[in-house]
């Protein structure tokens, strides 16, 4: 998971950018996905240029459906898996990393799912414009660990993100966190309850959710000897 800074406007203050936007050179097919598929799937009315008044974006794709969000979808395998498994749910994926977006678009083509939208940028821009209590489930899978102590303030599980998340999650909404970093677990357990969530379940390897799809980041962690942790919180 990574984040990117929105434009410097009074309604959308400048935020520091720490995560990656570009990685390895894209393949020709991935460039085609970005050119042809991203715009139709992009959630309209999120950026300050499109929505200077910061009103509710176009959520017509989710009409009448529960709305879920994946923060930093990486290569997109989990997001597409959820979209296919729950066709009566609408999902938003937020991710600024271009290579990950291209990978996701390829997976969407292959799976043929149509119940999702993308925000290719900082999830905080999305938090600025989503209606209060609009999300019923949120996924945070293997976020940037920022292992150095001086960088812990850059993690998602900090007040800047969590207070905004709490505003847009409905009472009773589920917030899932998967990570292979013990100190990330520590900070998650300290910070998330302070934002208005209660810990419902904590599990280690073998205790993933029944509908969990192990991501490439999790497989990499397992190969390198790092064990997964799965935490489930419920919005008060």
C-alpha positions in Angstrom: 0.0 0.0 0.0 1.3 3.5 -0.8 -0.1 7.0 -0.7 0.1 10.1 -2.9 -0.4 13.8 -2.3 -3.5 15.5 -3.5 -3.5 19.0 -5.0 -2.9 22.0 -2.7 -6.3 23.5 -2.4 -8.1 24.9 0.7 -10.5 21.9 0.7 -7.8 19.4 0.0 -4.6 20.5 1.9 -1.2 19.4 0.6 -0.1 16.1 2.1 3.3 14.6 2.1 4.0 11.9 -0.4 6.1 8.9 0.7 5.0 5.9 -1.3 6.0 4.8 -4.8 4.1 5.9 -7.9 6.2 4.2 -10.6 8.2 0.9 -10.6 9.6 -1.3 -13.4 8.9 -0.4 -17.0 5.4 -1.5 -18.0 4.8 -4.1 -20.6 3.0 -3.2 -23.8 -0.1 -5.0 -22.6 -0.1 -3.1 -19.3 0.2 0.3 -21.1 -2.8 -0.7 -23.1 -4.8 -1.5 -20.0 -4.0 1.9 -18.6 -4.8 3.7 -21.8 -8.0 1.8 -22.5 -9.5 0.6 -19.2 -8.5 3.0 -16.4 -10.7 5.9 -17.3 -14.0 4.0 -17.5 -13.3 2.4 -14.1 -11.9 5.5 -12.4 -14.2 6.9 -9.7 -15.2 10.4 -10.9 -15.4 13.4 -8.7 -12.6 12.5 -6.2 -9.8 14.9 -7.1 -9.9 18.6 -6.2 -9.7 19.6 -9.9 -12.9 17.6 -10.7 -14.6 18.3 -7.4 -13.4 21.6 -5.9 -16.4 21.8 -3.6 -15.5 18.3 -2.3 -19.0 17.0 -2.5 -20.0 13.4 -2.9 -18.4 11.7 -5.9 -20.3 9.7 -8.5 -21.2 6.5 -6.7 -23.8 5.4 -9.3 -22.0 2.1 -9.9 -22.8 1.2 -6.3 -26.5 2.1 -6.3 -28.4 -0.1 -3.9 -25.3 -2.2 -3.0 -23.1 -2.3 0.1 -19.9 -0.3 -0.5 -16.5 -1.8 0.4 -13.0 -0.3 0.1 -9.6 -1.8 -0.3 -6.8 0.6 0.7 -3.7 0.0 -1.4 -4.7 -3.0 -3.5 -1.1 -3.9 -4.6 -1.4 -6.2 -7.6 -5.2 -6.4 -7.3 -5.7 -10.1 -6.8 -7.6 -9.7 -3.6 -9.8 -6.9 -4.9 -10.8 -8.9 -8.0 -11.3 -12.0 -5.9 -13.7 -10.1 -3.6 -15.5 -8.6 -6.6 -16.1 -12.0 -8.2 -17.1 -13.7 -4.9 -19.5 -10.9 -3.9 -21.3 -9.7 -7.1 -24.0 -7.9 -5.1 -21.4 -5.7 -3.4 -19.7 -2.6 -4.9 -16.0 -2.2 -4.3 -13.6 0.7 -4.5 -9.9 0.1 -4.8 -7.5 3.0 -4.0 -3.9 2.8 -5.1 -1.4 5.3 -6.6 1.2 2.8 -7.7 0.9 2.8 -11.5 2.4 -0.7 -11.9 -0.2 -2.1 -9.4 -3.0 -0.4 -11.2 -1.9 -1.9 -14.5 -1.7 -5.3 -13.0 -5.2 -4.9 -11.5 -6.7 -3.8 -14.9 -5.3 -6.9 -16.5 -6.9 -9.1 -13.8 -10.3 -7.2 -14.2 -10.2 -8.0 -17.9 -9.5 -11.6 -17.3 -12.2 -12.0 -14.6 -14.8 -9.9 -16.3 -16.0 -8.3 -13.0 -18.0 -5.1 -13.3 -18.9 -4.2 -9.6 -15.8 -2.1 -8.8 -14.3 1.3 -9.3 -10.8 2.7 -8.9 -9.2 5.7 -7.4 -5.6 5.9 -8.7 -4.3 8.1 -5.9 -4.2 8.9 -2.2 -7.0 7.2 -0.3 -7.3 10.4 1.9 -8.7 12.2 -1.2 -11.4 9.6 -1.2 -12.0 10.0 2.5 -12.5 13.7 1.9 -15.5 13.2 -0.4 -17.2 9.9 0.6 -20.4 10.4 2.5 -20.3 9.8 6.3 -20.9 6.2 7.3 -20.9 5.0 3.7 -18.5 2.0 3.9 -19.6 -1.4 5.3 -16.2 -3.1 5.0 -12.6 -1.9 4.6 -9.5 -4.0 3.7 -5.9 -3.0 4.6 -3.7 -5.9 3.3 0.1 -5.8 3.8 0.4 -2.0 3.9 3.8 -0.3 3.7 5.5 -1.3 6.9 7.8 1.8 7.3 10.0 -0.2 9.6 12.2 2.6 10.9 10.8 4.1 14.1 11.1 7.7 12.8 8.9 6.6 9.9 6.1 5.0 11.9 4.0 8.2 11.5 3.8 7.4 7.8 1.9 4.2 8.4 -1.8 4.0 7.7 -2.6 3.1 11.3 -2.1 6.7 12.5 -4.7 9.3 13.4 -4.5 11.2 10.1 -5.8 8.2 8.2 -7.8 6.5 10.9 -9.9 9.5 11.9 -10.8 10.0 8.3 -11.6 6.3 7.9 -13.8 6.4 11.0 -15.9 9.2 9.5 -16.7 7.2 6.3 -17.4 3.8 7.9 -20.8 2.9 9.1 -21.6 1.7 12.7 -20.9 -2.0 12.7 -18.6 -1.8 9.6 -15.8 -4.3 9.5 -12.1 -3.2 9.1 -9.7 -6.0 8.3 -5.9 -5.7 8.6 -3.4 -8.2 7.3 0.3 -7.7 7.9 3.5 -9.7 8.5 5.2 -7.1 10.6 4.8 -7.6 14.4 5.4 -3.9 15.2 2.7 -3.0 12.7 0.4 -5.3 14.7 1.4 -3.4 17.9 0.7 0.0 16.4 -2.6 -1.2 14.9 -3.8 -2.5 18.3 -2.9 0.7 19.9 -4.2 3.2 17.4 -7.3 1.7 15.7 -9.4 1.4 18.9 -8.7 5.1 19.6 -10.4 6.0 16.3 -13.6 4.3 17.3 -13.2 0.6 16.4 -13.2 -2.4 18.7 -11.0 -5.5 18.1 -13.2 -8.4 17.3 -10.7 -11.1 16.3 -6.9 -11.5 16.1 -5.3 -14.5 14.5 -2.0 -15.8 13.2 -1.0 -18.1 10.4 -3.8 -20.5 9.6 -6.4 -18.1 11.0 -7.2 -16.0 7.9 -10.8 -15.1 7.0 -12.8 -17.7 5.2 -13.0 -15.6 2.1 -9.3 -14.6 2.2 -7.2 -14.8 -0.9 -3.5 -15.0 -0.1 -1.7 -12.1 -2.0 1.6 -12.1 -3.6 2.9 -9.9 -0.7 1.8 -12.6 1.7 3.5 -15.3 -0.3 6.7 -13.3 -0.4 6.5 -12.8 3.4 6.1 -16.5 3.9 9.0 -17.4 1.7 11.2 -15.0 3.7 10.0 -16.5 7.0 7.6 -13.7 8.1 4.3 -14.9 9.5 1.0 -13.3 8.8 -1.3 -11.7 11.3 -5.0 -11.1 10.7 -6.9 -8.5 12.7 -10.6 -7.8 12.5 -12.1 -4.6 14.0 -15.7 -3.4 14.2 -16.8 0.2 14.0 -18.6 1.3 17.1 
